[in-house]
Amino acid sequence: MDDLSAHLKAVTRVVFLFMSLCCIGWALLPAYENWWGGLMIGGAASLINAYHLSWKVKRAGAIAVAQIKKRVNLGFFTRACVALLAVVIATKTYTFQLSAVVAGLFVAQLATLILGFLSRRKLMASNPTDERGENN
């Protein structure tokens, strides 16, 4: 599970970088503040969903190791409610763009996917093997 924590830390850094770029974009292009704010709210909700899913996966692993006969789900309903809350906050409280919030909801998932591919490539490059599967 240490690998999961390391990936989550990297995803957190990428999402915070994205949100800081949105702040810079808001400062440089204030005419598009509806878009920048929506992207930031969606990014924050995406990060909350990533942390919630990580917690559920760790809990499911602990239950599996302990061999407890308990039904475990990954909490889709909770994550959907967080996304819905982000949409309600963005549209009712502020006047942010709904499409920007929805786009921001994918930031953590895309960061996870890209960082997973990069770590896989790094792992494959550091473990060279010949055609028989033996290490050189």
DRENMARDREN-245386 format. One line per field, with one value per atom (N, C-alpha, C): residue in three letters; atom name; x, y, z. Coordinates in pm, 1 decimal, always signed. Layout:
! residues N
r = c(ALA ...) $
a = c(CA ...) $
X = c(X ...) $
Y = c(Y ...) $
Z = c(Z ...) $
This chain:
! residues 136
r = c(MET MET MET ASP ASP ASP ASP ASP ASP LEU LEU LEU SER SER SER ALA ALA ALA HIS HIS HIS LEU LEU LEU LYS LYS LYS ALA ALA ALA VAL VAL VAL THR THR THR ARG ARG ARG VAL VAL VAL VAL VAL VAL PHE PHE PHE LEU LEU LEU PHE PHE PHE MET MET MET SER SER SER LEU LEU LEU CYS CYS CYS CYS CYS CYS ILE ILE ILE GLY GLY GLY TRP TRP TRP ALA ALA ALA LEU LEU LEU LEU LEU LEU PRO PRO PRO ALA ALA ALA TYR TYR TYR GLU GLU GLU ASN ASN ASN TRP TRP TRP TRP TRP TRP GLY GLY GLY GLY GLY GLY LEU LEU LEU MET MET MET ILE ILE ILE GLY GLY GLY GLY GLY GLY ALA ALA ALA ALA ALA ALA SER SER SER LEU LEU LEU ILE ILE ILE ASN ASN ASN ALA ALA ALA TYR TYR TYR HIS HIS HIS LEU LEU LEU SER SER SER TRP TRP TRP LYS LYS LYS VAL VAL VAL LYS LYS LYS ARG ARG ARG ALA ALA ALA GLY GLY GLY ALA ALA ALA ILE ILE ILE ALA ALA ALA VAL VAL VAL ALA ALA ALA GLN GLN GLN ILE ILE ILE LYS LYS LYS LYS LYS LYS ARG ARG ARG VAL VAL VAL ASN ASN ASN LEU LEU LEU GLY GLY GLY PHE PHE PHE PHE PHE PHE THR THR THR ARG ARG ARG ALA ALA ALA CYS CYS CYS VAL VAL VAL ALA ALA ALA LEU LEU LEU LEU LEU LEU ALA ALA ALA VAL VAL VAL VAL VAL VAL ILE ILE ILE ALA ALA ALA THR THR THR LYS LYS LYS THR THR THR TYR TYR TYR THR THR THR PHE PHE PHE GLN GLN GLN LEU LEU LEU SER SER SER ALA ALA ALA VAL VAL VAL VAL VAL VAL ALA ALA ALA GLY GLY GLY LEU LEU LEU PHE PHE PHE VAL VAL VAL ALA ALA ALA GLN GLN GLN LEU LEU LEU ALA ALA ALA THR THR THR LEU LEU LEU ILE ILE ILE LEU LEU LEU GLY GLY GLY PHE PHE PHE LEU LEU LEU SER SER SER ARG ARG ARG ARG ARG ARG LYS LYS LYS LEU LEU LEU MET MET MET ALA ALA ALA SER SER SER ASN ASN ASN PRO PRO PRO THR THR THR ASP ASP ASP GLU GLU GLU ARG ARG ARG GLY GLY GLY GLU GLU GLU ASN ASN ASN ASN ASN ASN) $
a = c(N CA C N CA C N CA C N CA C N CA C N CA C N CA C N CA C N CA C N CA C N CA C N CA C N CA C N CA C N CA C N CA C N CA C N CA C N CA C N CA C N CA C N CA C N CA C N CA C N CA C N CA C N CA C N CA C N CA C N CA C N CA C N CA C N CA C N CA C N CA C N CA C N CA C N CA C N CA C N CA C N CA C N CA C N CA C N CA C N CA C N CA C N CA C N CA C N CA C N CA C N CA C N CA C N CA C N CA C N CA C N CA C N CA C N CA C N CA C N CA C N CA C N CA C N CA C N CA C N CA C N CA C N CA C N CA C N CA C N CA C N CA C N CA C N CA C N CA C N CA C N CA C N CA C N CA C N CA C N CA C N CA C N CA C N CA C N CA C N CA C N CA C N CA C N CA C N CA C N CA C N CA C N CA C N CA C N CA C N CA C N CA C N CA C N CA C N CA C N CA C N CA C N CA C N CA C N CA C N CA C N CA C N CA C N CA C N CA C N CA C N CA C N CA C N CA C N CA C N CA C N CA C N CA C N CA C N CA C N CA C N CA C N CA C N CA C N CA C N CA C N CA C N CA C N CA C N CA C N CA C N CA C N CA C N CA C N CA C N CA C N CA C) $
X = c(+79.9 +0.0 +84.8 +216.2 +301.6 +303.0 +290.2 +286.0 +161.9 +50.6 -72.2 -55.0 +8.3 +31.6 +124.5 +225.4 +318.0 +246.9 +163.0 +87.7 -10.6 -74.4 -169.9 -99.5 +20.2 +96.6 +132.6 +171.4 +204.3 +80.6 -32.7 -157.7 -195.8 -176.7 -206.6 -122.6 +4.7 +92.7 +47.7 +8.5 -36.3 -165.1 -257.8 -384.6 -359.7 -271.3 -240.6 -169.7 -85.4 -22.7 -129.2 -224.2 -333.0 -414.0 -445.5 -525.5 -448.3 -317.6 -239.3 -228.7 -222.2 -225.0 -359.4 -466.0 -597.8 -601.8 -537.9 -530.8 -453.3 -343.9 -265.7 -347.9 -418.4 -505.2 -614.5 -670.2 -772.8 -715.1 -591.0 -528.1 -493.5 -449.0 -408.8 -526.4 -628.3 -745.6 -873.3 -898.5 -1015.0 -1148.4 -1147.4 -1272.6 -1326.2 -1237.2 -1277.5 -1281.9 -1313.7 -1314.4 -1418.0 -1524.0 -1623.3 -1562.5 -1475.7 -1411.8 -1304.8 -1220.3 -1111.8 -1166.7 -1267.4 -1327.4 -1392.4 -1460.0 -1521.8 -1418.7 -1308.4 -1201.3 -1140.9 -1127.4 -1070.3 -1165.6 -1293.3 -1389.0 -1395.6 -1397.5 -1397.2 -1269.8 -1155.7 -1029.1 -1025.6 -1079.2 -1083.6 -1174.5 -1289.7 -1380.0 -1316.6 -1242.1 -1173.0 -1068.9 -997.4 -898.0 -963.9 -1075.4 -1149.8 -1195.1 -1243.1 -1285.8 -1168.3 -1051.6 -933.6 -893.1 -895.9 -862.9 -966.1 -1092.5 -1196.2 -1179.5 -1152.8 -1133.6 -1009.6 -904.0 -782.8 -811.7 -886.1 -922.2 -1005.9 -1100.2 -1185.4 -1104.0 -1008.4 -925.4 -837.3 -778.4 -697.8 -782.6 -903.6 -993.8 -1035.6 -1062.8 -1099.1 -982.3 -860.4 -742.4 -724.0 -746.8 -734.1 -839.3 -959.4 -1065.8 -1032.7 -976.0 -939.4 -826.1 -729.6 -618.3 -666.2 -758.6 -810.6 -911.3 -947.2 -1042.6 -1176.4 -1223.5 -1354.8 -1458.6 -1566.3 -1673.8 -1763.2 -1719.5 -1794.2 -1799.4 -1915.5 -1931.4 -1868.0 -1780.5 -1709.8 -1741.2 -1781.3 -1797.2 -1701.9 -1687.0 -1590.6 -1655.8 -1781.1 -1844.9 -1872.6 -1929.2 -1960.9 -2062.2 -2159.8 -2264.1 -2204.6 -2111.5 -2047.2 -1969.0 -1894.6 -1816.7 -1908.0 -2020.5 -2116.4 -2176.9 -2200.7 -2254.9 -2154.2 -2025.7 -1922.9 -1920.9 -1932.0 -1935.7 -2060.7 -2173.2 -2296.8 -2287.5 -2225.1 -2205.9 -2118.5 -2015.1 -1929.3 -2009.4 -2095.4 -2177.9 -2275.0 -2337.0 -2432.3 -2361.0 -2244.7 -2169.4 -2131.1 -2086.9 -2040.5 -2153.5 -2270.4 -2377.7 -2473.1 -2496.5 -2591.7 -2524.6 -2411.6 -2344.4 -2268.5 -2192.6 -2117.1 -2177.3 -2122.3 -2172.6 -2066.4 -2009.3 -1907.4 -1972.7 -1897.5 -1947.5 -1959.2 -2072.8 -2096.6 -2001.2 -1976.5 -1885.8 -1742.6 -1702.3 -1568.6 -1559.1 -1665.2 -1665.9 -1656.4 -1732.8 -1730.0 -1592.9 -1532.0 -1396.0 -1296.7 -1312.9 -1224.4 -1238.3 -1354.9 -1376.2 -1288.6 -1233.2 -1149.5 -1000.8 -962.3 -820.2 -744.9 -794.6 -723.6 -720.2 -827.8 -829.6 -730.3 -723.7 -626.1 -483.7 -462.9 -329.6 -290.3 -384.9 -357.7 -320.9 -394.1 -367.8 -230.7 -200.7 -73.3 +44.4 +31.5 +139.3 +156.5 +48.3 +58.3 +134.1 +105.2 +178.5 +326.7 +355.9 +495.5 +570.6 +507.5 +576.3 +593.8 +499.7 +512.6 +629.0 +640.1 +750.4 +883.9 +889.0 +1011.3 +1047.6 +948.9 +972.7 +1024.6 +967.0 +1009.9 +1151.5 +1186.4 +1319.5 +1426.2 +1389.0 +1488.0 +1507.2 +1421.8 +1432.4 +1449.5 +1567.9 +1585.8 +1594.9 +1531.8 +1536.1 +1566.7 +1621.9 +1642.0 +1517.8 +1522.3 +1401.9 +1358.8 +1446.6 +1407.4 +1350.4 +1350.5 +1294.1 +1394.1 +1522.4 +1623.9 +1680.7 +1723.0 +1786.0 +1928.2 +1974.4 +2110.8 +2207.9) $
Y = c(-119.8 +0.0 +127.1 +114.5 +232.7 +292.9 +208.6 +256.8 +343.4 +306.4 +384.3 +521.9 +525.8 +653.4 +744.0 +684.2 +762.7 +818.0 +736.4 +784.1 +893.8 +878.6 +979.4 +1111.1 +1103.7 +1225.3 +1295.2 +1218.9 +1277.5 +1338.1 +1269.5 +1322.1 +1451.7 +1456.4 +1578.0 +1694.2 +1669.6 +1775.5 +1824.1 +1731.7 +1770.1 +1851.3 +1810.8 +1883.9 +2023.5 +2034.7 +2167.0 +2253.8 +2193.7 +2268.2 +2317.7 +2231.2 +2269.1 +2384.2 +2373.4 +2478.7 +2610.1 +2603.9 +2727.9 +2789.0 +2704.3 +2756.8 +2822.6 +2767.9 +2830.6 +2966.7 +2977.5 +3107.0 +3208.3 +3164.2 +3253.8 +3293.5 +3196.2 +3226.6 +3325.9 +3311.5 +3404.0 +3545.1 +3554.8 +3685.7 +3749.7 +3669.0 +3723.5 +3747.4 +3664.4 +3675.6 +3682.7 +3796.6 +3804.6 +3797.4 +3813.0 +3801.9 +3659.0 +3562.3 +3421.6 +3366.9 +3452.8 +3408.6 +3298.5 +3295.1 +3187.8 +3052.1 +3047.6 +2921.8 +2881.5 +2977.0 +2944.8 +2898.4 +2966.0 +2926.2 +2789.6 +2762.3 +2631.0 +2519.7 +2546.0 +2445.7 +2420.3 +2526.1 +2507.9 +2431.3 +2461.9 +2388.9 +2243.0 +2218.4 +2081.1 +2007.4 +2074.9 +2012.5 +1977.1 +2065.6 +2037.5 +1918.0 +1913.1 +1799.1 +1670.4 +1681.1 +1564.6 +1511.3 +1601.0 +1559.7 +1495.6 +1550.8 +1490.1 +1349.4 +1333.2 +1200.4 +1103.2 +1151.0 +1064.2 +1018.3 +1109.3 +1071.0 +974.0 +995.3 +904.9 +765.3 +758.9 +629.5 +558.7 +633.4 +574.2 +515.9 +588.3 +539.3 +412.2 +408.3 +290.0 +169.4 +191.9 +81.9 +27.3 +115.6 +70.0 -8.6 +38.3 -31.0 -167.3 -174.1 -302.1 -399.7 -350.2 -436.1 -488.2 -402.1 -445.6 -549.4 -533.3 -631.4 -763.5 -757.5 -880.6 -953.6 -879.5 -941.6 -1006.1 -939.3 -992.4 -1105.1 -1130.2 -1235.7 -1220.9 -1099.6 -1070.7 -1082.4 -1151.3 -1167.9 -1045.1 -940.0 -816.3 -765.8 -719.8 -667.3 -527.9 -508.6 -381.7 -322.8 -196.2 -126.4 -8.2 +54.1 +163.1 +300.1 +307.6 +433.6 +524.3 +470.1 +552.8 +660.2 +625.7 +721.0 +842.1 +819.3 +929.2 +1018.2 +957.9 +1036.5 +1112.7 +1053.8 +1124.1 +1242.9 +1226.7 +1336.6 +1450.8 +1418.4 +1522.7 +1599.6 +1528.8 +1594.9 +1681.4 +1631.9 +1708.7 +1831.9 +1818.0 +1932.1 +2038.3 +1996.0 +2091.6 +2166.2 +2094.9 +2158.5 +2257.4 +2219.2 +2308.7 +2432.4 +2415.9 +2530.8 +2624.1 +2566.2 +2647.9 +2722.2 +2663.4 +2726.5 +2808.9 +2769.7 +2842.3 +2951.7 +2920.4 +3017.8 +3119.5 +3070.8 +3156.5 +3141.8 +3211.2 +3199.9 +3136.8 +3025.8 +2958.1 +2870.3 +2841.0 +2760.2 +2613.5 +2553.7 +2413.9 +2323.4 +2355.0 +2272.2 +2277.7 +2389.5 +2399.5 +2314.4 +2312.0 +2227.9 +2080.8 +2040.3 +1900.8 +1865.8 +1956.2 +1931.2 +1920.7 +2002.4 +1996.9 +1868.8 +1805.6 +1679.6 +1566.1 +1582.1 +1477.9 +1498.5 +1603.6 +1636.9 +1527.7 +1486.1 +1385.4 +1250.1 +1215.5 +1088.1 +1089.1 +1199.5 +1208.8 +1210.8 +1278.7 +1280.0 +1139.7 +1065.2 +927.7 +841.1 +855.8 +777.2 +809.0 +935.9 +975.3 +936.5 +960.8 +923.4 +772.4 +696.8 +551.1 +502.8 +562.7 +526.8 +562.3 +679.1 +719.8 +630.1 +591.0 +502.8 +363.1 +319.7 +189.3 +191.5 +300.3 +313.2 +316.8 +388.2 +396.1 +259.5 +183.9 +50.1 -44.5 -36.6 -123.3 -86.6 +40.0 +82.2 +43.2 +34.7 +1.8 -148.5 -230.7 -376.4 -438.5 -426.5 -486.0 -638.1 -704.9 -850.9 -893.7 -1015.0 -1067.1 -1146.3 -1213.3 -1281.9 -1400.8 -1456.9 -1571.6 -1529.4 -1401.0 -1353.6 -1347.9 -1368.0 -1362.8 -1221.1 -1186.2 -1055.3 -1059.0 -950.7 -941.1 -913.2) $
Z = c(+0.0 +0.0 +0.0 +21.0 +16.8 -122.9 -224.9 -361.4 -383.6 -325.8 -337.4 -272.4 -156.9 -88.9 -170.2 -231.2 -313.8 -436.6 -499.9 -616.3 -575.8 -461.3 -415.8 -384.5 -330.8 -303.2 -434.5 -535.3 -665.5 -731.1 -719.9 -775.4 -704.2 -573.8 -498.2 -547.2 -572.1 -622.8 -759.9 -846.9 -981.0 -973.2 -887.4 -875.5 -817.7 -718.9 -664.7 -768.6 -850.6 -959.8 -1057.2 -1090.7 -1180.3 -1121.4 -992.3 -929.5 -919.0 -898.3 -895.2 -1035.1 -1138.2 -1275.4 -1305.3 -1249.0 -1264.8 -1195.1 -1079.2 -1010.1 -1093.1 -1152.7 -1238.6 -1360.8 -1418.1 -1531.6 -1495.3 -1375.8 -1328.0 -1314.0 -1265.2 -1247.4 -1381.3 -1477.0 -1606.6 -1700.3 -1691.7 -1778.8 -1693.9 -1629.9 -1541.2 -1615.4 -1745.5 -1821.2 -1818.9 -1796.7 -1793.1 -1650.4 -1554.5 -1415.1 -1390.4 -1468.8 -1453.6 -1485.3 -1583.6 -1621.3 -1520.6 -1481.6 -1388.8 -1253.8 -1205.0 -1077.4 -1085.1 -1195.8 -1214.1 -1220.0 -1288.8 -1294.9 -1157.0 -1076.4 -942.4 -851.0 -856.5 -772.8 -816.8 -946.5 -995.8 -959.0 -965.1 -926.3 -778.4 -694.6 -550.6 -521.7 -587.2 -568.3 -620.5 -728.1 -783.1 -685.5 -620.3 -522.1 -399.3 -356.2 -245.2 -282.5 -403.8 -449.8 -456.9 -497.2 -503.5 -363.8 -267.5 -129.6 -73.3 -103.8 -54.7 -115.1 -243.4 -308.0 -254.7 -228.4 -170.5 -32.3 +47.6 +180.4 +171.3 +76.2 +60.6 +12.1 -76.8 -126.3 -14.2 +65.5 +178.9 +278.2 +303.3 +396.0 +341.5 +211.0 +149.8 +156.5 +137.6 +150.1 +291.0 +389.6 +528.9 +564.5 +513.6 +538.7 +471.2 +350.7 +280.0 +351.0 +402.8 +473.6 +603.3 +670.8 +796.8 +774.3 +650.2 +611.4 +682.7 +687.0 +745.0 +633.9 +662.2 +564.2 +568.8 +502.7 +500.8 +357.7 +317.7 +183.5 +177.8 +80.7 +67.9 -69.0 -70.4 -197.4 -199.2 -313.0 -325.2 -312.7 -272.1 -239.7 -357.0 -462.5 -578.1 -541.4 -459.8 -423.8 -352.1 -263.4 -191.1 -287.0 -378.3 -474.0 -569.9 -606.4 -691.4 -616.8 -487.8 -407.4 -394.3 -383.0 -377.9 -510.1 -620.3 -750.9 -764.1 -717.6 -722.1 -633.5 -517.3 -429.0 -495.0 -566.2 -637.5 -744.0 -814.2 -917.2 -853.9 -742.4 -675.6 -622.3 -561.8 -511.1 -625.0 -735.3 -847.2 -916.8 -922.5 -998.0 -911.9 -789.4 -705.1 -622.0 -561.2 -476.0 -560.6 -657.0 -747.1 -885.8 -981.2 -1118.5 -1207.7 -1162.9 -1240.9 -1347.2 -1450.3 -1561.3 -1520.5 -1551.3 -1519.5 -1597.0 -1722.3 -1802.2 -1749.2 -1692.3 -1633.7 -1507.6 -1428.4 -1307.8 -1347.1 -1446.4 -1491.0 -1547.4 -1620.4 -1671.3 -1556.1 -1453.7 -1338.7 -1258.8 -1266.4 -1194.0 -1246.8 -1365.7 -1425.0 -1401.7 -1332.5 -1317.9 -1241.9 -1127.4 -1047.0 -1119.1 -1188.4 -1259.9 -1375.5 -1448.4 -1557.2 -1503.3 -1391.0 -1330.2 -1285.7 -1228.7 -1187.3 -1307.4 -1415.5 -1535.8 -1594.3 -1609.5 -1669.5 -1579.6 -1449.0 -1357.5 -1349.4 -1364.4 -1367.5 -1489.5 -1605.1 -1726.2 -1713.7 -1657.3 -1642.6 -1545.5 -1436.9 -1341.7 -1400.1 -1481.1 -1547.6 -1646.6 -1721.3 -1816.5 -1742.6 -1631.1 -1551.3 -1494.5 -1450.6 -1397.1 -1505.4 -1624.5 -1734.1 -1780.2 -1775.5 -1818.1 -1715.6 -1589.5 -1486.8 -1468.7 -1526.4 -1516.0 -1654.2 -1716.9 -1849.9 -1839.9 -1931.2 -1937.6 -2079.9 -2095.2 -2229.9 -2269.9 -2383.3 -2434.3 -2351.5 -2267.6 -2185.0 -2050.5 -2022.8 -1897.6 -1785.5 -1814.4 -1709.6 -1700.6 -1583.6 -1565.6 -1615.7 -1675.3 -1726.0 -1614.5) $
